[in-house]
Amino acid sequence: MDELPLWVVKRSGLREPFDRLKVIAGVKSACKNRPINEEAMLHLAQGVEEALREKGAELTSQQIGVAVLEQLKAVDEVAYVRFASVYKGFEDLGDFEREVGLLTKTTAPKRRR
C-alpha cells in the first residue's frame, strides 16, 4: 500500500509536498562537527516523518520544526540547541541561556520519609 503524500502548509498559506531531504539538510547543519554519523541522521529524519504522518496529511512548518527538535533532543543536545537557535530565531545570548535551561531542567526526586 502506498503512503499518502504529506503536505506542508507554510506561514504564507502556500502548500507544498513534504520533502524529507529538507529535514535531512537541517539536521546535517545542526550536527556539523558533532559525533553523529550519516545513518543516525537519516534514521532521525525517518523518525520525524513517521511522527508527522501520525498527525495527518497536512502539517504546518511549525509542527515539522517541533518534531525535529523532539528527535534531536534524544540524539545530541548541542545539535538540538543549534537547530533550536535557527528554528526559534534566537536573537541574543539570553535566548540560548533559556533554551539550555529548559533542556537541562529536571525535577529533583521526591525524598521518602
DODOBA-920204 format. One line per 10 residues: number of its first residue (from 1); their letters; for each residue x, y, z of N, C-alpha, C. Coordinates in nm, 2 decimals. Example, Ala and Ser with C-alpha at 12.3 -4.5 7.8 and 13.67 -1.06 7.14 Angstrom:
DODOBA-920204
1	AS	1.32 -0.57 0.78 1.23 -0.45 0.78 1.32 -0.33 0.78  1.28 -0.22 0.71 1.37 -0.11 0.71 1.29 0.00 0.79 $
end
This chain:
DODOBA-920204
1	MDELPLWVVK	0.08 -0.12 0.00 0.00 0.00 0.00 0.09 0.12 0.00  0.06 0.22 -0.09 0.14 0.34 -0.10 0.10 0.43 0.01  0.20 0.51 0.06 0.16 0.61 0.16 0.11 0.73 0.10  0.01 0.79 0.16 -0.04 0.92 0.11 0.06 1.03 0.13  0.07 1.12 0.03 0.17 1.23 0.04 0.14 1.32 0.16  0.24 1.37 0.22 0.23 1.47 0.32 0.24 1.61 0.26  0.16 1.70 0.31 0.16 1.84 0.26 0.20 1.93 0.37  0.29 2.03 0.34 0.33 2.13 0.44 0.26 2.26 0.40  0.19 2.32 0.50 0.12 2.45 0.49 0.22 2.55 0.55  0.27 2.64 0.46 0.36 2.74 0.50 0.29 2.85 0.57 $
11	RSGLREPFDR	0.37 2.94 0.64 0.31 3.05 0.71 0.23 3.14 0.61  0.28 3.15 0.49 0.22 3.23 0.38 0.08 3.17 0.34  0.06 3.04 0.38 -0.06 2.98 0.33 -0.04 2.88 0.21  0.08 2.90 0.15 0.11 2.81 0.04 0.12 2.67 0.09  0.09 2.57 0.00 0.11 2.43 0.03 0.21 2.37 -0.06  0.30 2.29 0.00 0.40 2.22 -0.08 0.42 2.08 -0.03  0.46 1.98 -0.11 0.48 1.85 -0.07 0.59 1.84 0.04  0.58 1.76 0.14 0.68 1.74 0.24 0.80 1.68 0.17  0.92 1.73 0.21 1.05 1.69 0.15 1.14 1.65 0.26  1.16 1.52 0.27 1.25 1.47 0.38 1.39 1.52 0.36 $
21	LKVIAGVKSA	1.43 1.55 0.24 1.57 1.60 0.21 1.59 1.73 0.28  1.48 1.81 0.30 1.49 1.94 0.37 1.52 1.92 0.52  1.45 1.82 0.57 1.47 1.78 0.71 1.62 1.73 0.73  1.66 1.65 0.64 1.80 1.59 0.65 1.90 1.71 0.64  1.88 1.80 0.55 1.97 1.92 0.54 1.98 2.00 0.67  1.86 2.02 0.73 1.86 2.10 0.85 1.93 2.02 0.97  1.91 1.89 0.97 1.97 1.81 1.07 2.12 1.80 1.05  2.16 1.79 0.93 2.31 1.79 0.90 2.37 1.92 0.94  2.31 2.03 0.91 2.36 2.16 0.95 2.38 2.17 1.10  2.28 2.12 1.18 2.28 2.13 1.32 2.38 2.03 1.38 $
31	CKNRPINEEA	2.41 1.92 1.31 2.50 1.82 1.36 2.65 1.83 1.31  2.67 1.94 1.23 2.81 1.96 1.18 2.91 1.96 1.29  3.01 1.88 1.27 3.13 1.86 1.36 3.08 1.80 1.49  2.97 1.73 1.49 2.93 1.65 1.61 2.94 1.50 1.58  2.95 1.42 1.68 2.98 1.28 1.66 2.85 1.20 1.62  2.79 1.25 1.52 2.67 1.18 1.47 2.69 1.14 1.33  2.67 1.01 1.30 2.70 0.96 1.16 2.58 0.98 1.07  2.61 0.97 0.94 2.50 0.98 0.84 2.38 0.89 0.86  2.41 0.77 0.90 2.30 0.68 0.92 2.21 0.72 1.04  2.26 0.78 1.14 2.18 0.83 1.25 2.10 0.95 1.21 $
41	MLHLAQGVEE	2.15 1.03 1.12 2.08 1.15 1.07 1.96 1.10 0.98  1.99 1.00 0.90 1.88 0.95 0.81 1.77 0.88 0.90  1.81 0.81 1.00 1.72 0.75 1.09 1.63 0.85 1.16  1.70 0.96 1.20 1.62 1.07 1.27 1.52 1.13 1.18  1.56 1.16 1.05 1.47 1.21 0.96 1.35 1.12 0.93  1.38 0.99 0.92 1.27 0.89 0.91 1.18 0.90 1.03  1.23 0.91 1.15 1.15 0.91 1.27 1.06 1.04 1.27  1.12 1.15 1.22 1.04 1.27 1.21 0.92 1.25 1.12  0.95 1.19 1.00 0.84 1.17 0.90 0.73 1.08 0.96  0.78 0.97 1.03 0.68 0.88 1.08 0.59 0.95 1.19 $
51	ALREKGAELT	0.65 1.03 1.27 0.58 1.10 1.37 0.48 1.20 1.31  0.52 1.26 1.20 0.44 1.36 1.13 0.32 1.29 1.07  0.34 1.17 1.01 0.23 1.10 0.94 0.12 1.07 1.04  0.15 1.05 1.17 0.05 1.02 1.27 -0.04 1.14 1.29  0.01 1.26 1.26 -0.07 1.38 1.28 -0.16 1.42 1.17  -0.14 1.36 1.05 -0.23 1.38 0.94 -0.16 1.41 0.81  -0.24 1.44 0.71 -0.18 1.46 0.57 -0.13 1.60 0.55  -0.18 1.70 0.63 -0.14 1.84 0.62 -0.08 1.88 0.75  0.04 1.94 0.73 0.12 1.98 0.85 0.16 2.12 0.83  0.19 2.19 0.95 0.25 2.32 0.94 0.40 2.31 0.95 $
61	SQQIGVAVLE	0.47 2.41 0.90 0.62 2.41 0.92 0.65 2.41 1.06  0.57 2.46 1.15 0.59 2.46 1.29 0.59 2.32 1.35  0.50 2.24 1.30 0.49 2.10 1.35 0.61 2.03 1.31  0.66 2.05 1.19 0.79 1.99 1.15 0.90 2.03 1.23  0.92 2.15 1.26 1.03 2.20 1.35 1.03 2.14 1.48  0.91 2.13 1.54 0.89 2.07 1.68 0.93 1.92 1.67  0.89 1.85 1.57 0.92 1.71 1.55 1.07 1.69 1.54  1.14 1.78 1.47 1.28 1.77 1.45 1.35 1.79 1.59  1.30 1.89 1.66 1.36 1.92 1.79 1.34 1.80 1.89  1.22 1.74 1.89 1.20 1.63 1.98 1.30 1.52 1.95 $
71	QLKAVDEVAY	1.32 1.49 1.82 1.41 1.38 1.78 1.56 1.42 1.82  1.60 1.54 1.79 1.73 1.58 1.81 1.77 1.58 1.96  1.67 1.62 2.04 1.70 1.62 2.19 1.75 1.49 2.24  1.70 1.38 2.18 1.74 1.25 2.23 1.87 1.21 2.17  1.91 1.27 2.06 2.04 1.23 1.99 2.16 1.31 2.03  2.14 1.44 2.04 2.26 1.53 2.07 2.21 1.66 2.12  2.24 1.70 2.24 2.19 1.83 2.29 2.25 1.95 2.23  2.38 1.94 2.18 2.44 2.05 2.11 2.37 2.08 1.98  2.34 1.97 1.90 2.27 1.98 1.78 2.13 2.03 1.80  2.07 1.99 1.91 1.94 2.04 1.95 1.94 2.19 1.96 $
81	VRFASVYKGF	2.03 2.24 2.04 2.04 2.39 2.06 2.07 2.46 1.93  2.16 2.40 1.85 2.19 2.47 1.72 2.06 2.48 1.64  1.99 2.37 1.63 1.87 2.37 1.54 1.77 2.46 1.60  1.75 2.46 1.74 1.65 2.55 1.80 1.69 2.70 1.78  1.82 2.73 1.77 1.86 2.87 1.75 1.81 2.92 1.62  1.81 2.84 1.52 1.77 2.88 1.39 1.62 2.87 1.38  1.56 2.76 1.42 1.42 2.74 1.41 1.34 2.84 1.50  1.39 2.87 1.62 1.32 2.97 1.70 1.37 3.11 1.69  1.47 3.13 1.60 1.51 3.27 1.57 1.58 3.34 1.69  1.67 3.27 1.75 1.74 3.33 1.87 1.80 3.46 1.82 $
91	EDLGDFEREV	1.79 3.56 1.91 1.85 3.69 1.88 1.96 3.74 1.97  1.97 3.67 2.09 2.08 3.71 2.18 2.11 3.60 2.27  2.22 3.62 2.35 2.26 3.51 2.44 2.15 3.46 2.54  2.07 3.55 2.58 1.96 3.52 2.67 1.87 3.41 2.61  1.85 3.41 2.48 1.77 3.31 2.41 1.84 3.17 2.43  1.97 3.17 2.41 2.04 3.04 2.42 2.04 2.99 2.57  2.05 3.09 2.66 2.05 3.05 2.80 1.92 2.99 2.84  1.81 3.05 2.80 1.68 3.00 2.83 1.66 2.86 2.77  1.70 2.84 2.65 1.68 2.71 2.58 1.77 2.60 2.66  1.89 2.63 2.69 1.97 2.54 2.76 1.91 2.51 2.90 $
101	GLLTKTTAPK	1.86 2.61 2.96 1.79 2.59 3.09 1.67 2.50 3.08  1.59 2.51 2.97 1.48 2.42 2.95 1.53 2.28 2.92  1.64 2.27 2.85 1.70 2.14 2.81 1.75 2.07 2.94  1.81 2.14 3.03 1.87 2.07 3.14 1.78 2.07 3.27  1.67 2.14 3.26 1.57 2.14 3.37 1.53 2.00 3.41  1.55 1.97 3.53 1.50 1.84 3.58 1.43 1.87 3.72  1.35 1.78 3.75 1.28 1.78 3.88 1.35 1.69 3.98  1.39 1.75 4.09 1.46 1.66 4.19 1.36 1.55 4.24  1.42 1.43 4.26 1.33 1.32 4.31 1.28 1.36 4.44  1.16 1.31 4.47 1.10 1.33 4.60 1.16 1.24 4.70 $
111	RRR	1.19 1.30 4.82 1.25 1.22 4.93 1.15 1.14 5.00  1.19 1.02 5.03 1.10 0.93 5.11 1.11 0.97 5.26  1.00 0.96 5.33 1.00 1.00 5.47 1.01 0.88 5.55 $
end
